[in-house]
Amino acid sequence: MEYGICNLAVIPLRAEPSERSEQVSQLLFGEAFEIAEWQNNWIKIVAESDGYEGWIGRLQFAMLGHIAYKNIKNHPPKLTYHAVTQAWKISDNSVVYLPAGSSLAFLEGTSCRVGNERFEIIGKVGEPEDIADTAKSFLNSPYLWGGRTHFGIDCSGFTQIVYKLKGLRIKRDASMQVKEGTKVDSIKDARLGDLAFFDNAEGKVTHVGIMLNNEHIIHASGKVKIDTINEDGIYSREQKKHTHNLCGIRRFF
């Protein structure tokens, strides 16, 4: 088995080995993965953090040894918490702008190593915040299918990255996340940090958000925003109607 690590700020993870293919997720700086297949200018990968599969460009990563991969897997690196953290790439004297949730692999003081490159972190990395503050830091981030950053994010990418910043790993898609955690019997019992799930007319889970309390939810729909919620689902003040049908609430901590 071969391994790699993301050495750019953020790279698209695509459904097929083509620049025109759908972006299904993103890899953030310092996230490691297994290499499942090589195909011309593309590799198929399995993300270490959540087992998600997809294709990335051959020039968008650095190789990682088996021992280094196991080290990352067994000892998750320190994360960045600001929307943007600057990292000085020493080899070419350039700056890489890291999104929140980037992994500072093999950190020594303020210097981390990704592949054969060393990066000096500029300024303070930051510390974990209350989950409500972490979630609200994404307010007004535009909706982007497959996105995981403040500059574009989808509903399950939002829940996943907020949980990651709180030290908890969950799966990538809403249909996967709904199978994790423990069931909350009623919306009246919901509390801060619970995940609420929503389905379509066929009963397929298609949306997820973070409960702020048992009456309000923060979620990515058009943009990251706060809406009211009740037994019927999410009520959008902008659209003046219920937009998402509630099908369940899960608790993860």
C-alpha positions as CSV (number, residue, x, y, z in Angstrom):
1,M,0.0,0.0,0.0
2,E,1.2,3.5,-0.8
3,Y,0.3,6.7,1.0
4,G,0.1,10.4,0.4
5,I,-0.6,13.8,2.1
6,C,-2.2,17.0,0.9
7,N,0.5,19.7,0.5
8,L,-1.7,22.4,-0.8
9,A,-4.2,24.6,1.1
10,V,-7.2,22.7,-0.3
11,I,-7.7,20.3,-3.3
12,P,-10.8,19.0,-4.9
13,L,-11.7,15.3,-4.5
14,R,-13.5,14.3,-7.7
15,A,-15.9,11.5,-8.5
16,E,-13.9,10.5,-11.7
17,P,-10.4,11.1,-12.9
18,S,-11.2,14.3,-14.9
19,E,-11.1,18.1,-14.2
20,R,-14.6,18.2,-15.5
21,S,-15.8,15.6,-13.0
22,E,-18.0,16.5,-10.0
23,Q,-16.3,17.6,-6.8
24,V,-17.5,15.3,-4.1
25,S,-15.4,16.6,-1.3
26,Q,-12.1,18.3,-0.6
27,L,-8.8,17.5,1.1
28,L,-7.3,20.1,3.4
29,F,-3.7,20.8,4.0
30,G,-2.0,18.0,5.9
31,E,-4.7,15.4,5.5
32,A,-3.3,12.0,4.7
33,F,-4.7,9.2,2.6
34,E,-4.1,5.7,1.1
35,I,-3.5,5.5,-2.6
36,A,-5.8,2.9,-4.1
37,E,-5.1,3.4,-7.9
38,W,-2.9,5.3,-10.3
39,Q,-4.3,6.4,-13.6
40,N,-2.3,8.7,-15.9
41,N,-2.4,12.2,-14.2
42,W,-4.8,11.0,-11.4
43,I,-4.8,8.9,-8.3
44,K,-7.7,7.3,-6.5
45,I,-7.5,7.8,-2.8
46,V,-9.1,6.8,0.5
47,A,-9.0,9.6,3.0
48,E,-7.5,8.6,6.4
49,S,-9.9,10.7,8.4
50,D,-13.2,9.4,7.1
51,G,-12.6,6.7,4.5
52,Y,-14.1,8.8,1.7
53,E,-13.0,7.9,-1.8
54,G,-12.3,10.0,-4.8
55,W,-9.7,11.1,-7.4
56,I,-7.1,13.9,-7.0
57,G,-4.6,15.3,-9.4
58,R,-1.2,13.7,-9.5
59,L,0.6,17.0,-8.8
60,Q,-1.5,17.9,-5.8
61,F,0.1,15.9,-3.1
62,A,3.3,14.5,-1.6
63,M,4.1,10.9,-1.0
64,L,4.1,9.7,2.6
65,G,5.9,6.7,4.0
66,H,4.1,3.8,5.8
67,I,5.5,4.7,9.2
68,A,4.7,8.4,8.8
69,Y,1.1,7.5,7.7
70,K,0.6,5.3,10.8
71,N,2.0,8.0,13.0
72,I,-0.6,10.5,11.7
73,K,-3.4,7.8,12.0
74,N,-2.5,6.9,15.6
75,H,-1.6,10.5,16.7
76,P,-3.9,13.0,14.9
77,P,-2.0,16.3,14.3
78,K,-2.8,19.6,15.8
79,L,-5.3,21.6,13.7
80,T,-5.7,25.2,12.6
81,Y,-8.7,27.0,13.9
82,H,-8.8,30.4,12.2
83,A,-10.6,30.8,8.9
84,V,-7.2,31.4,7.4
85,T,-3.8,30.6,8.8
86,Q,-0.6,31.6,6.9
87,A,2.1,29.1,6.5
88,W,5.5,30.1,5.1
89,K,6.8,27.4,2.6
90,I,10.5,27.6,3.3
91,S,11.8,26.0,0.1
92,D,10.5,28.7,-2.3
93,N,9.8,31.6,0.2
94,S,6.1,31.5,-0.6
95,V,3.0,31.7,1.6
96,V,0.2,29.1,1.7
97,Y,-3.1,30.2,3.2
98,L,-4.5,27.3,5.2
99,P,-8.2,26.9,5.8
100,A,-9.7,26.0,9.3
101,G,-9.2,22.3,10.1
102,S,-5.9,21.9,8.3
103,S,-3.6,19.4,9.9
104,L,-0.2,20.5,11.0
105,A,1.7,17.2,10.5
106,F,4.8,16.5,12.5
107,L,4.6,19.9,14.2
108,E,7.8,21.0,16.1
109,G,7.4,24.3,17.7
110,T,5.9,26.5,14.9
111,S,7.3,24.4,12.1
112,C,5.5,21.4,10.4
113,R,6.6,18.9,7.8
114,V,4.5,17.8,4.8
115,G,6.4,15.3,2.6
116,N,9.9,16.8,2.1
117,E,8.7,20.4,2.6
118,R,8.8,22.4,5.8
119,F,6.3,25.1,6.6
120,E,6.6,27.7,9.3
121,I,3.3,28.7,10.8
122,I,2.9,32.5,10.9
123,G,1.0,33.9,13.9
124,K,-1.1,31.9,16.5
125,V,-2.7,28.7,15.4
126,G,-5.7,29.3,17.7
127,E,-7.6,27.1,20.1
128,P,-10.9,25.2,20.0
129,E,-14.0,27.2,20.7
130,D,-17.5,26.5,22.0
131,I,-19.3,24.5,19.3
132,A,-21.8,27.3,18.8
133,D,-19.0,29.8,18.2
134,T,-17.2,27.5,15.9
135,A,-20.3,26.9,13.8
136,K,-21.2,30.6,13.7
137,S,-17.8,31.4,12.4
138,F,-19.0,29.9,9.1
139,L,-22.1,32.2,8.9
140,N,-22.6,33.5,5.3
141,S,-20.1,31.0,3.8
142,P,-21.5,30.3,0.4
143,Y,-22.9,26.8,-0.4
144,L,-20.5,24.7,-2.5
145,W,-21.1,21.1,-3.3
146,G,-18.3,19.1,-1.9
147,G,-16.9,22.1,0.0
148,R,-15.3,22.0,3.5
149,T,-14.0,25.6,4.1
150,H,-15.2,29.1,5.0
151,F,-15.0,30.0,1.3
152,G,-17.5,27.3,0.2
153,I,-19.1,24.5,2.0
154,D,-22.0,22.0,1.7
155,C,-24.3,20.8,4.5
156,S,-22.4,17.7,5.6
157,G,-19.0,19.3,5.0
158,F,-20.1,22.0,7.4
159,T,-21.2,19.5,10.1
160,Q,-18.0,17.4,9.6
161,I,-15.6,20.3,9.8
162,V,-17.2,21.8,12.8
163,Y,-17.1,18.5,14.6
164,K,-13.5,18.0,13.5
165,L,-12.6,21.4,15.1
166,K,-14.2,20.0,18.3
167,G,-12.0,16.9,18.1
168,L,-14.7,14.5,16.9
169,R,-14.5,12.6,13.6
170,I,-17.7,11.8,11.7
171,K,-18.3,10.5,8.2
172,R,-18.5,12.8,5.1
173,D,-22.1,12.6,3.8
174,A,-25.4,13.2,5.5
175,S,-26.6,9.7,4.5
176,M,-23.5,8.4,6.4
177,Q,-23.7,10.7,9.4
178,V,-27.3,9.7,10.1
179,K,-26.1,6.2,10.9
180,E,-23.7,7.4,13.6
181,G,-24.3,8.8,17.1
182,T,-27.4,7.9,19.2
183,K,-31.0,8.7,18.5
184,V,-32.7,11.7,20.2
185,D,-36.4,10.8,20.6
186,S,-37.9,14.2,20.2
187,I,-37.0,17.7,19.0
188,K,-38.0,18.9,22.5
189,D,-35.0,16.9,23.8
190,A,-32.5,18.4,21.3
191,R,-29.6,20.3,22.6
192,L,-26.6,22.3,21.4
193,G,-24.4,20.2,19.1
194,D,-27.0,17.6,18.1
195,L,-27.3,16.9,14.4
196,A,-30.7,17.1,12.7
197,F,-31.3,15.2,9.5
198,F,-33.8,15.8,6.7
199,D,-35.1,13.6,3.9
200,N,-36.8,14.0,0.5
201,A,-40.1,12.6,-0.8
202,E,-38.4,9.2,-1.3
203,G,-37.2,9.0,2.3
204,K,-33.5,9.6,1.4
205,V,-31.5,11.7,3.8
206,T,-30.3,14.7,1.8
207,H,-29.6,17.4,4.4
208,V,-28.1,17.9,7.8
209,G,-27.5,20.8,10.2
210,I,-26.4,21.6,13.8
211,M,-28.9,22.3,16.5
212,L,-28.2,25.4,18.5
213,N,-31.1,24.6,20.8
214,N,-34.4,22.9,20.3
215,E,-35.8,25.8,18.3
216,H,-32.9,26.9,16.1
217,I,-30.5,25.3,13.7
218,I,-27.4,26.4,11.8
219,H,-27.0,24.8,8.4
220,A,-25.6,25.3,4.9
221,S,-28.4,25.9,2.4
222,G,-27.5,28.6,-0.2
223,K,-25.2,29.9,2.5
224,V,-24.5,29.0,6.2
225,K,-27.4,30.5,8.1
226,I,-29.5,30.2,11.2
227,D,-33.2,29.2,10.8
228,T,-36.0,28.1,13.2
229,I,-36.9,24.4,13.4
230,N,-39.9,22.4,14.7
231,E,-41.4,19.0,14.3
232,D,-42.2,19.7,10.6
233,G,-38.6,20.7,9.8
234,I,-36.7,23.9,9.0
235,Y,-38.7,27.1,8.4
236,S,-36.9,29.6,6.2
237,R,-37.6,33.2,7.0
238,E,-36.2,34.2,3.6
239,Q,-38.5,31.9,1.7
240,K,-41.4,32.1,4.2
241,K,-42.0,28.4,4.2
242,H,-40.8,25.0,5.5
243,T,-37.9,24.0,3.3
244,H,-36.6,20.7,4.8
245,N,-38.5,17.8,6.2
246,L,-37.2,16.6,9.6
247,C,-36.6,12.9,9.8
248,G,-34.4,12.5,12.9
249,I,-31.9,13.9,15.4
250,R,-28.7,12.2,16.5
251,R,-26.4,13.0,19.4
252,F,-22.6,12.5,19.2
253,F,-21.3,13.9,22.5
